[in-house]
Amino acid sequence: MDSALVRVVDLHQLRSHHLDRLLQEEIDAWRERLSWDFEPSANLVRRFIDAQSLNGYALLVNEHPIGYCYFVAEERKGLIGDLYVLKDFFASEYEERLLASVVDHMLRSGSVDRIESQLMMLRSGPGLALPAPQYARAHGRNFMEKPLAHGRALPPAEGLAFLFDRWTDRVQDEAATVIANAYKGHIDSAINDQYRSPAGARRFLMNIIQFPGCGNFFPPASLASVDPETGKLCGICLASMVDSGVGHITQVCVAPHVRDQGLGYELIRRSLDALAKHGCTKATLTVTATNQAAIALYERMGFQKTREFTALVWDGFSGRPSGSPSIGYR
């Protein structure tokens, strides 16, 4: 396509109705590929665009939007929330232009020290040209699914002395400490730096519970486990509803001192059983591709990989002067 017909514009120049075709196709794509209702997230995009409070860029062809990408800033971290290009206009160079526009904007701003993204709808494979490659790291992740059928639950783990109860916000602070300890030195803490401290983990939990990015938080299938000897929290499993009849395991972790005892399996098993009892016919989760121990557990429980995607991180660029030359992409 003639490059003169293609240009990138600031999202602040658009209103939500300009993105109607894009957002509707993306809603359909999330449901088709991931059994996920993206409409609540799309409605948030519409609302923030009309309020002119969504930062990002759109790609126009003949003055019609055919792709968009937006980002938010959280303290000194930038989060790329979404990137989507219409399938009829897809080309890797379009995803690269949008991604480069957003990353370059944040690098120039001088207001962030780190950028994270997990873009589920990217069509480009591992050959995607990353902007600022000297700062970029790519981590493969798997999307996994399991059919659920009431009355066909997995067998319970044997010999566990732990106590189990439904999630309550009263354990949120203690859960944040469990998360930070569980992910110390773990590959996932390189992907999401909120795992590195109790304060960050509290923000992570708040995002899961209060916002629709991981679906609608579902307390009946969210669990906490306590060590009866110490009375301390030692494991959690949180779940959400991502579509009618589809549950999603948003987080599962156990304290390091109780690993390899079957607690993670039992937390997930109980969560899946609760989802099935509430009418779910499918459960999904995501896992980092190099986390072979977790993948082996999920496969043993009946999950199968249905999609691969990439988590992207840019780090190590703090101190770049605002307004310095564009870094571009390889």
C-alpha positions in Angstrom: 0.0 0.0 0.0 1.2 3.5 -0.8 2.9 4.8 2.4 1.4 8.2 1.6 -2.0 6.8 2.3 -1.0 5.4 5.8 -0.3 7.6 8.7 -0.2 7.4 12.5 -2.3 9.9 14.6 -2.7 10.6 18.2 -5.8 8.9 19.7 -6.8 12.3 21.1 -7.7 13.3 17.6 -10.4 10.6 17.4 -13.7 9.8 19.1 -15.1 6.4 19.9 -17.3 6.1 16.9 -14.2 6.3 14.7 -13.1 3.0 16.2 -16.5 1.2 16.0 -15.4 -1.2 13.3 -12.0 -1.9 15.0 -13.5 -2.5 18.4 -16.3 -4.7 17.1 -13.9 -6.9 15.1 -11.7 -7.1 18.2 -14.6 -8.2 20.4 -15.4 -10.9 17.9 -11.7 -12.0 17.7 -11.4 -12.3 21.5 -14.5 -14.5 21.7 -13.4 -16.7 18.7 -9.8 -17.2 19.7 -9.9 -17.1 23.5 -13.6 -17.6 24.5 -13.3 -14.2 26.2 -15.9 -11.4 26.3 -13.8 -8.3 25.4 -16.8 -5.9 25.4 -16.3 -4.5 28.9 -12.8 -3.5 28.0 -13.9 -2.1 24.6 -16.5 0.0 26.4 -13.7 1.4 28.7 -11.7 2.3 25.6 -14.7 4.1 24.2 -15.3 6.0 27.4 -11.7 7.2 27.8 -11.3 8.1 24.1 -14.4 10.3 24.3 -13.1 11.9 27.5 -9.8 12.4 25.6 -7.9 10.7 28.4 -6.6 7.7 26.6 -3.0 7.9 25.5 -2.0 6.1 22.3 -2.0 6.1 18.6 -4.2 5.0 15.7 -3.1 3.9 12.2 -5.2 5.5 9.4 -5.5 4.3 5.8 -7.2 6.8 3.6 -8.1 8.6 6.8 -10.0 5.5 8.2 -8.6 3.9 11.4 -7.4 0.3 10.7 -5.4 -0.2 13.9 -4.8 1.3 17.4 -2.6 0.9 20.4 -2.9 2.6 23.8 -0.9 2.8 27.0 -1.2 4.0 30.6 1.4 5.1 33.1 1.5 3.7 36.6 4.0 5.6 38.7 7.3 5.1 36.7 6.0 2.2 34.6 4.3 2.3 31.3 1.7 -0.4 30.4 0.8 -1.1 26.8 -2.9 -2.0 27.2 -3.8 -3.2 23.8 -2.8 -3.3 20.1 -5.1 -4.4 17.3 -5.1 -4.1 13.5 -8.1 -5.0 11.3 -7.6 -8.4 9.7 -8.3 -7.1 6.2 -5.4 -4.7 6.5 -3.0 -6.8 8.5 0.7 -6.4 7.9 3.5 -6.9 10.4 4.8 -3.4 9.5 1.5 -1.9 10.8 1.8 -3.6 14.2 5.4 -2.5 14.3 4.5 1.1 13.5 1.9 1.3 16.2 4.2 -0.4 18.8 7.1 1.8 17.9 5.0 4.9 18.2 3.8 4.0 21.7 7.2 2.8 23.0 9.1 5.8 21.5 6.5 8.2 23.0 7.2 6.7 26.5 11.0 6.7 26.0 10.9 10.3 25.0 8.7 11.4 27.9 11.3 10.6 30.5 8.5 9.8 32.9 8.8 6.0 32.9 11.7 3.7 33.7 10.1 0.5 32.5 7.5 -0.7 29.9 5.5 -3.9 30.1 2.9 -5.5 27.7 1.1 -8.7 27.1 -0.6 -8.2 23.7 -2.9 -11.2 23.2 -4.1 -10.1 19.7 -0.8 -9.5 18.0 -0.8 -11.5 14.7 2.9 -11.1 14.0 5.1 -14.0 15.2 8.6 -14.1 16.8 9.9 -12.1 13.8 8.1 -8.9 15.0 10.6 -6.0 14.8 10.7 -4.6 18.3 11.3 -0.9 18.9 14.3 0.0 21.1 15.6 -3.6 20.8 18.6 -2.9 23.1 16.2 -2.5 26.0 13.6 -5.1 24.9 13.0 -8.6 26.2 10.5 -11.0 24.9 9.0 -13.9 26.9 6.8 -16.6 25.3 3.6 -17.4 27.1 0.9 -20.0 26.5 -2.9 -19.7 26.7 -4.4 -23.0 27.9 -7.9 -24.4 28.1 -9.7 -27.2 29.8 -13.3 -28.5 29.3 -15.3 -28.7 32.5 -18.2 -31.0 33.2 -20.1 -31.1 36.5 -19.8 -34.5 38.1 -16.4 -35.3 36.5 -14.1 -33.5 39.0 -10.4 -34.3 39.4 -9.5 -36.5 42.3 -8.5 -34.6 45.5 -4.9 -34.5 46.6 -4.2 -36.9 49.4 -2.6 -36.3 52.8 -3.0 -32.5 52.8 -3.4 -30.9 56.3 -4.1 -27.4 55.0 -7.4 -25.6 55.6 -9.3 -24.1 52.7 -11.8 -21.2 52.6 -13.2 -18.8 50.0 -11.2 -15.7 49.3 -11.9 -12.6 51.4 -10.4 -9.2 51.1 -9.3 -9.5 54.7 -6.4 -11.6 53.6 -5.3 -9.3 50.8 -2.2 -8.0 52.6 -1.1 -11.4 53.7 -1.7 -12.7 50.2 0.5 -10.0 48.7 3.4 -11.2 50.9 2.8 -14.8 49.8 2.9 -13.7 46.1 6.1 -11.7 46.6 7.8 -14.6 48.3 6.5 -17.2 45.8 7.8 -15.2 42.8 11.2 -14.2 44.2 13.7 -15.1 41.5 10.9 -16.4 39.3 10.8 -15.7 35.5 7.3 -14.1 36.0 8.8 -11.4 38.2 10.9 -10.4 35.2 7.6 -10.0 33.2 5.6 -8.2 35.8 7.6 -6.3 38.4 4.6 -6.1 40.7 5.5 -9.6 41.9 8.7 -8.3 43.4 7.3 -6.7 46.5 4.3 -7.0 48.8 3.3 -3.4 47.8 3.4 -4.2 44.1 1.5 -7.5 44.7 -1.2 -5.5 46.5 -1.6 -3.4 43.4 -1.7 -6.5 41.3 -4.5 -8.0 43.5 -6.4 -4.8 43.3 -6.3 -4.8 39.5 -7.5 -8.4 39.3 -10.4 -7.8 41.7 -11.6 -4.3 40.6 -10.9 -4.1 36.9 -12.1 -6.2 33.9 -8.7 -6.8 32.3 -8.7 -10.3 33.6 -12.4 -10.8 33.5 -14.9 -10.2 36.3 -13.5 -11.4 39.6 -15.4 -14.5 40.8 -15.3 -15.0 44.6 -17.0 -18.4 44.7 -14.1 -20.0 42.8 -11.4 -17.9 44.5 -9.7 -19.6 47.5 -7.2 -19.1 50.3 -5.3 -21.9 52.1 -4.0 -21.7 55.7 -1.4 -23.7 57.5 -3.3 -25.0 60.6 -0.2 -25.2 62.7 0.8 -21.5 62.2 -2.5 -20.0 61.2 -0.7 -18.2 58.3 -1.8 -18.0 54.7 0.2 -20.3 52.5 -1.6 -20.4 49.2 -4.2 -18.7 47.0 -6.0 -19.4 43.8 -8.1 -16.5 42.2 -10.6 -16.9 39.4 -12.7 -14.7 37.2 -15.5 -15.1 34.7 -14.4 -14.1 31.2 -17.5 -15.0 29.3 -20.8 -16.9 29.8 -19.8 -20.3 31.0 -16.0 -19.6 30.8 -13.9 -19.2 33.9 -10.3 -18.1 34.1 -7.6 -18.9 36.7 -6.0 -15.5 37.2 -3.5 -16.3 39.8 -2.3 -19.4 41.8 0.7 -19.5 44.0 1.9 -21.2 47.2 4.5 -20.1 49.8 7.9 -21.5 49.1 8.1 -23.6 52.3 5.0 -25.7 51.3 5.9 -26.4 47.7 5.8 -29.9 46.2 3.1 -31.0 48.6 0.2 -30.9 46.2 -1.2 -27.6 47.5 -1.2 -25.9 44.1 -3.0 -28.8 42.5 -5.6 -28.9 45.2 -6.2 -25.1 45.1 -6.7 -25.3 41.3 -8.9 -28.5 41.6 -11.2 -26.8 44.1 -11.4 -23.7 41.9 -12.3 -25.7 38.8 -14.9 -27.7 40.7 -16.5 -24.4 41.9 -16.5 -23.1 38.4 -18.2 -26.3 37.1 -20.8 -26.1 39.8 -21.6 -22.6 38.8 -22.3 -23.6 35.2 -18.9 -23.1 33.5 -18.1 -25.5 30.7 -14.5 -24.3 30.1 -11.6 -23.0 32.1 -8.6 -21.1 30.8 -5.3 -19.8 32.2 -2.0 -18.4 31.0 1.5 -19.5 31.8 5.1 -18.6 30.8 6.4 -21.0 28.3 9.6 -21.7 30.2 7.8 -22.5 33.4 7.8 -26.3 32.6 6.9 -27.4 36.1 3.6 -25.4 36.0 2.9 -26.5 32.5 3.3 -30.1 33.4 0.9 -29.7 36.3 -1.7 -28.0 34.1 -1.4 -30.6 31.5 -1.8 -33.3 34.1 -5.0 -31.6 35.1 -6.4 -31.6 31.6 -5.3 -28.2 30.2 -4.1 -28.0 26.7 -2.2 -25.1 25.0 -4.5 -23.4 22.4 -2.5 -20.2 21.6 0.9 -18.7 22.1 1.6 -15.0 22.7 4.5 -12.8 23.8 5.1 -10.7 26.9 7.3 -7.8 26.1 9.4 -5.7 28.5 11.6 -2.7 28.0 13.9 -1.9 30.9 17.2 -0.3 31.6 16.6 3.0 29.9 16.1 5.2 32.9 17.9 8.5 32.7 17.4 9.0 29.0 16.9 12.7 28.6 13.4 13.8 27.6 13.2 14.8 24.0 16.3 12.8 22.9 16.4 11.3 19.4 14.0 8.6 18.5 15.4 5.1 19.0 13.2 3.5 16.3 13.0 -0.3 15.7 15.3 -2.9 14.2 
